[in-house]
Amino acid sequence: MQTIDVLILGGGAAGLMTAMTAASRGRTVRVLERSNKLGKKILMSGGGRCNFTNTLVESDHFLSENVHFVKSALRRYPSQCFIELVEAQGIAYEERKHGQLFCKGSAKEILAMLEDGCRANGVRWQTGCTVTDVAQITDQWLKESGLSLPDVGESVRFLVTATIGDERLRIACRSLVVATGALSIPTLGGSDQGYLLAEQFGLSLVPRRPGLVPFVMTDDLKTLCSELAGVSLPVSVSCGRGSFTEDLLFTHRGLSGPVILQISSYWRQGDYVEIDLLPKLDLGLWLQEKKRSGSQQTLVSALQTFWPRSLAQRYLERYHSPILNKPITDCKDQQLRVVASGIHAFRIKPAGTEGYRTAEVTLGGVATQDLSSKTFEANAVPGLYFVGEVVDVSGHLGGFNFQWAWASGFCAGQVV
């Protein structure tokens, strides 16, 4: 049996940040990761260039049952702190739209920075590791196990059993940090382990669902989307409390693109999503001016001024076929108003999403009411911490979820 200060379950962004921070304070730290390598999500993010943070981080870029919980961690570890860490390592980066920061080279540089920081402070890690049992060391547990405090250590609070192939590990620790991630993209290590541990120790869970995920359609809408697969255009979308203006992408199954991923986090089954397909134009006014000028341009040709030809053709065929090839000057005013209003307020009802298989985040998770907003320690279980995506905090697209991982990991690492 090994006895250490801090055991971290999960070797992703939040887990590595916690490990590096805790070890820099002289703590003995070990990380157990169930996948075959650390930081898989880091490596695949941003098309392999890792959108590692954002210069515009504010609490309104996050979703939670209690969004105020986010503020403390973001104040204690703002994005500038991580940027300075990146700069100190000489990692070249660039700022793209909406304050998004990406490596100029490879996401491997961010992972290497974290691994080097852990290694320099004596952190040990093990990949391909399956945790089979987590026990809180209480008087009752000692009595049932037949062990005594000297056997496990005077200040030890938890005993974790794990396997690596045929090898069995037993690690006693003073602080246990759950950084297991969530359900999204299971091929990169997503699992429900963190939720099961939360329930084991009596913490509440906010219902989980996929976020930052494409929509799937059925029937006529699926046919339209499939016909337009690969077509992309800037739109504005709204659903519930969410509203975004970015690019939409038609796919063979439905809709994707940054704007759809963003709004998906606000969508619930059965909701309608409203899309303005020409957000920077008053189409009704533009068409009326065309008509007044005596334009002989057909409606389908006119829309190709703003849309790809295939979109103009397919959209009008499906929704306004009688006037598809009619000169604008011959269209009735009411017909033009109907066309314009339909394009500016195109309502769809998604059949669902692509689910956790492609979702970038999991909404919901460990209830923030059961955690300290300053330390991420469970209020009722001394020494137990939850950080990163397993907590009921999810960010918008654009580096916000990584910033949450860095901030929550730093806050826990400062106190474990």
C-alpha positions in Angstrom: 0.0 0.0 0.0 1.3 3.5 -0.9 0.5 6.6 1.1 0.5 10.0 -0.6 -0.8 13.5 -0.1 -3.0 13.8 -3.2 -4.5 11.3 -5.6 -6.1 12.6 -8.7 -8.5 10.5 -10.7 -8.3 11.7 -14.3 -5.3 12.9 -16.4 -7.1 15.5 -18.5 -6.8 19.3 -18.5 -8.3 19.8 -15.0 -6.5 16.8 -13.4 -3.1 17.8 -14.8 -3.5 21.4 -13.7 -4.5 20.3 -10.2 -1.5 17.9 -10.1 1.0 20.5 -11.3 -0.3 23.2 -8.8 -0.4 20.8 -5.8 3.0 19.4 -6.5 4.5 22.8 -6.8 3.5 23.3 -3.1 5.5 20.3 -2.1 2.6 17.7 -2.0 3.2 14.2 -3.1 0.9 13.7 -6.1 -0.2 10.7 -8.2 -2.5 10.7 -11.2 -4.5 7.7 -12.4 -5.9 7.9 -16.0 -8.2 5.2 -17.4 -7.2 5.9 -21.1 -3.9 4.8 -22.6 -2.5 8.4 -22.6 -2.9 11.7 -20.8 -4.7 14.7 -22.2 -6.5 13.1 -25.1 -9.1 15.9 -25.3 -6.3 18.5 -25.3 -4.6 16.8 -28.2 -7.8 16.7 -30.4 -9.1 20.1 -29.6 -9.1 23.0 -32.0 -8.3 20.7 -35.0 -5.1 19.6 -33.2 -4.1 23.2 -32.3 -5.9 23.4 -28.9 -8.1 26.4 -28.4 -6.6 26.7 -24.9 -8.4 29.7 -23.5 -10.2 33.0 -24.5 -9.3 36.6 -23.8 -13.0 37.4 -23.2 -13.8 35.1 -20.3 -16.8 36.2 -18.2 -19.3 34.2 -16.2 -22.0 34.7 -18.9 -20.1 32.4 -21.2 -21.0 29.5 -18.9 -24.1 27.4 -18.1 -24.8 26.1 -14.6 -27.7 25.8 -12.2 -25.7 28.4 -10.3 -23.6 30.5 -12.6 -22.4 32.6 -9.7 -20.3 29.6 -8.6 -18.1 30.1 -11.6 -17.0 33.7 -10.7 -14.7 32.9 -7.8 -12.5 30.5 -9.7 -12.3 32.7 -12.8 -11.3 35.6 -10.6 -8.6 33.6 -8.8 -7.2 32.2 -12.1 -8.2 34.4 -15.0 -7.2 33.5 -18.6 -4.2 35.9 -18.4 -2.6 33.5 -15.9 -2.7 30.6 -18.3 -1.5 32.8 -21.2 1.5 33.9 -19.1 2.2 30.2 -18.5 2.1 29.5 -22.2 4.3 32.4 -23.0 6.9 31.4 -20.4 7.2 28.1 -22.1 7.8 29.8 -25.5 4.7 28.4 -27.1 3.6 30.4 -30.1 -0.1 31.2 -30.3 -2.5 33.3 -32.2 -5.8 35.1 -31.5 -8.7 34.3 -33.8 -12.2 35.7 -33.8 -14.2 36.2 -30.6 -11.0 36.2 -28.5 -10.1 32.5 -29.1 -6.5 31.6 -28.6 -4.9 28.7 -30.5 -1.4 27.2 -30.6 0.3 28.2 -33.9 2.0 24.8 -33.8 0.4 21.7 -32.1 -1.8 20.9 -29.2 1.0 18.6 -28.2 2.9 21.7 -26.9 0.2 22.4 -24.3 0.1 18.8 -23.1 3.9 18.7 -23.0 3.9 21.9 -20.9 1.6 20.3 -18.3 3.4 17.0 -18.3 6.8 18.8 -17.9 5.4 20.9 -15.1 4.1 17.8 -13.3 7.3 15.9 -13.9 9.5 18.7 -12.6 7.6 18.6 -9.3 7.7 14.9 -8.9 4.2 14.0 -10.0 3.8 10.3 -10.9 1.1 9.1 -13.3 -0.3 5.9 -14.5 -2.4 5.3 -17.7 -4.6 2.4 -18.6 -5.8 2.3 -15.0 -9.2 1.2 -13.8 -10.4 2.3 -10.4 -12.4 -0.5 -8.7 -13.0 0.9 -5.3 -12.9 4.1 -3.3 -13.3 3.9 0.4 -13.5 6.7 3.0 -11.4 5.8 6.0 -13.7 6.1 9.0 -13.7 4.4 12.4 -16.4 2.1 11.0 -14.4 1.3 7.9 -11.3 0.5 10.0 -13.3 -1.8 12.2 -14.8 -3.7 9.2 -11.5 -3.9 7.3 -9.4 -5.1 10.3 -6.9 -2.3 9.7 -5.7 0.4 12.1 -4.6 4.0 11.5 -0.9 3.1 11.6 -1.6 0.7 8.7 -2.9 3.4 6.4 -1.4 6.6 7.9 -2.6 9.0 10.6 -4.0 11.7 8.4 -5.2 9.6 5.5 -8.8 10.0 4.5 -9.3 7.6 1.5 -8.1 4.3 0.2 -8.4 3.7 -3.5 -8.0 0.4 -5.2 -7.2 0.2 -8.9 -6.0 -2.3 -11.5 -3.5 -1.9 -14.4 -3.8 -5.1 -16.4 -3.2 -7.9 -13.9 -1.5 -5.6 -11.3 -3.5 -4.4 -8.3 -2.8 -1.0 -6.7 -3.9 0.2 -3.3 -3.2 3.9 -2.6 -4.0 5.8 0.6 -4.3 9.5 0.3 -5.1 12.6 2.3 -6.9 14.4 -0.5 -8.8 12.7 -3.4 -9.5 14.8 -6.5 -12.1 13.7 -9.0 -11.2 15.0 -12.4 -12.7 12.2 -14.5 -14.4 14.4 -17.1 -17.9 13.5 -18.1 -19.9 11.5 -20.7 -18.9 13.4 -23.9 -16.8 11.6 -26.6 -16.4 8.3 -24.8 -13.6 7.3 -27.3 -11.5 10.0 -25.6 -12.2 8.6 -22.1 -15.6 10.0 -21.3 -17.3 8.1 -18.6 -19.8 8.3 -15.6 -17.2 7.4 -13.0 -17.1 10.8 -11.4 -20.9 10.9 -11.1 -20.9 7.5 -9.4 -18.3 8.6 -6.9 -20.3 11.8 -6.2 -23.4 9.7 -5.5 -21.4 7.3 -3.4 -20.5 10.2 -1.1 -23.9 11.7 -1.0 -23.5 14.6 -3.4 -26.4 15.7 -5.6 -26.3 15.5 -9.4 -27.9 17.9 -11.9 -29.4 15.9 -14.8 -26.9 15.4 -17.6 -27.3 15.9 -21.4 -25.0 16.5 -24.3 -23.9 20.1 -25.1 -22.0 21.7 -28.0 -23.4 19.0 -30.3 -24.9 18.9 -33.8 -28.6 18.5 -34.4 -30.2 15.6 -36.3 -33.4 16.0 -38.4 -36.1 13.7 -39.7 -38.4 13.7 -42.7 -38.4 16.7 -45.1 -35.9 18.7 -43.1 -33.4 15.8 -43.1 -33.8 15.5 -46.9 -33.2 19.3 -47.3 -30.1 19.1 -45.1 -28.8 16.1 -46.9 -29.2 17.8 -50.2 -27.2 20.8 -48.9 -24.6 18.8 -47.1 -21.3 20.8 -47.0 -23.0 24.2 -47.5 -22.1 26.8 -44.9 -23.3 30.3 -44.3 -23.4 32.9 -41.5 -26.7 33.0 -39.6 -28.3 34.1 -36.3 -30.0 31.5 -34.1 -32.0 31.7 -30.9 -33.6 29.2 -28.5 -34.6 29.8 -25.0 -32.1 32.2 -23.3 -29.5 31.6 -26.0 -28.8 33.6 -29.1 -25.7 33.4 -31.3 -24.5 34.7 -34.7 -21.9 32.4 -36.4 -21.6 29.9 -39.3 -24.1 27.1 -39.8 -23.2 23.9 -41.7 -25.7 21.6 -43.4 -24.8 17.9 -42.9 -26.2 14.6 -44.2 -28.0 14.1 -40.8 -29.0 17.6 -39.9 -27.2 20.8 -38.9 -23.9 21.6 -37.4 -21.3 24.4 -37.4 -20.3 26.7 -34.5 -23.7 28.4 -34.2 -25.5 25.1 -33.9 -23.1 23.7 -31.4 -23.5 26.9 -29.3 -27.3 26.9 -29.4 -27.6 23.2 -28.7 -26.6 23.8 -25.1 -29.8 25.8 -24.7 -32.0 23.5 -26.6 -34.3 20.9 -24.9 -36.2 18.0 -26.6 -39.3 19.4 -28.3 -38.0 23.0 -28.5 -38.1 25.0 -31.7 -35.0 26.8 -32.9 -35.4 30.0 -34.8 -32.8 30.8 -37.5 -32.3 34.1 -39.4 -30.8 32.9 -42.6 -29.8 36.5 -43.7 -29.0 38.3 -40.4 -27.2 41.3 -41.9 -29.9 42.2 -44.4 -33.5 43.5 -44.4 -34.5 41.1 -47.1 -38.1 42.5 -47.3 -36.9 46.0 -47.9 -34.2 44.8 -50.4 -36.8 42.8 -52.4 -39.2 45.8 -52.5 -36.5 48.1 -53.8 -35.7 45.5 -56.5 -39.4 45.4 -57.5 -39.7 49.2 -57.6 -36.7 49.4 -59.9 -38.5 47.0 -62.3 -35.9 44.2 -61.9 -36.4 41.3 -64.2 -34.1 39.2 -62.0 -35.8 36.0 -60.8 -36.2 35.4 -57.1 -33.8 32.4 -57.2 -31.2 34.4 -59.0 -31.6 37.3 -56.6 -31.1 35.1 -53.5 -27.8 33.9 -55.1 -26.5 37.4 -54.4 -26.2 36.2 -50.7 -26.5 32.5 -50.7 -24.8 29.6 -52.5 -26.7 28.6 -55.6 -27.7 25.2 -54.2 -29.2 26.8 -51.1 -31.2 29.4 -53.0 -32.5 26.7 -55.4 -33.4 24.0 -52.8 -34.9 26.5 -50.3 -37.2 28.1 -52.8 -38.2 24.8 -54.4 -39.3 23.5 -51.0 -41.0 26.5 -49.6 -41.9 28.9 -52.5 -41.9 26.8 -55.7 -44.7 28.8 -57.5 -42.5 32.0 -57.6 -39.1 30.3 -57.8 -38.3 31.5 -61.4 -40.6 34.4 -61.4 -39.2 37.9 -62.0 -39.2 39.9 -58.9 -41.1 42.7 -60.5 -44.0 40.2 -61.3 -44.2 39.0 -57.7 -46.9 40.3 -55.4 -45.9 42.4 -52.4 -47.4 39.8 -50.1 -45.5 37.0 -51.7 -42.2 38.9 -51.2 -43.1 39.7 -47.6 -43.8 36.0 -46.9 -40.4 35.0 -48.5 -38.6 37.5 -46.4 -40.3 36.7 -43.1 -39.7 33.0 -43.7 -36.0 33.5 -44.3 -35.5 35.8 -41.3 -37.5 33.5 -39.0 -36.9 30.0 -40.3 -38.2 27.7 -37.5 -37.0 24.1 -37.1 -37.8 21.4 -34.6 -34.7 19.1 -34.3 -35.5 15.5 -33.8 -32.5 15.3 -31.4 -28.8 15.6 -31.2 -25.9 13.4 -32.2 -25.6 12.6 -28.5 -22.5 12.1 -26.4 -20.7 10.4 -29.3 -19.8 13.8 -30.7 -20.8 16.3 -28.0 -17.9 18.5 -26.9 -19.2 18.9 -23.3 -21.7 17.3 -20.9 -24.2 19.7 -19.4 -25.1 19.1 -15.7 -23.0 17.1 -13.3 -22.0 17.4 -9.6 -24.2 20.1 -8.0 -22.3 23.2 -7.2 -24.3 23.7 -4.0 -22.4 20.7 -2.6 -19.0 22.2 -3.3 -16.9 25.1 -2.0 -16.6 27.7 -4.8 -13.2 28.6 -3.5 -11.6 25.2 -3.1 -13.9 22.7 -4.9 -14.0 20.5 -1.8 -17.2 18.7 -1.0 -18.9 20.5 1.8 -19.8 17.3 3.6 -16.8 15.2 2.8 -13.4 16.7 3.9 -10.6 15.9 1.5 -12.8 15.1 -1.5 -12.6 17.5 -4.4 -14.4 17.7 -7.8 -12.9 19.7 -10.7 -13.4 20.3 -14.4 -16.2 19.0 -16.5 -17.6 16.6 -13.9 -19.0 19.7 -12.1 -22.2 21.3 -13.2 -20.4 24.0 -15.2 -20.2 24.1 -19.0 -18.7 26.8 -21.2 -19.6 28.1 -24.6 -17.5 27.1 -27.6 -14.2 29.0 -27.9 -11.8 28.0 -25.2 -14.1 28.6 -22.2 -14.2 24.9 -21.1 -10.4 24.7 -21.0 -10.3 27.9 -19.0 -12.7 26.3 -16.5 -10.5 23.3 -16.3 -7.4 25.4 -15.6 -9.2 27.6 -13.1 -10.9 24.8 -11.1 -7.7 22.7 -11.1 -5.7 25.6 -9.9 -8.1 26.4 -7.1 -8.1 22.9 -5.8 -4.4 22.5 -6.3 -3.8 25.5 -4.0 -5.4 23.8 -1.0 -5.1 20.0 -1.3 
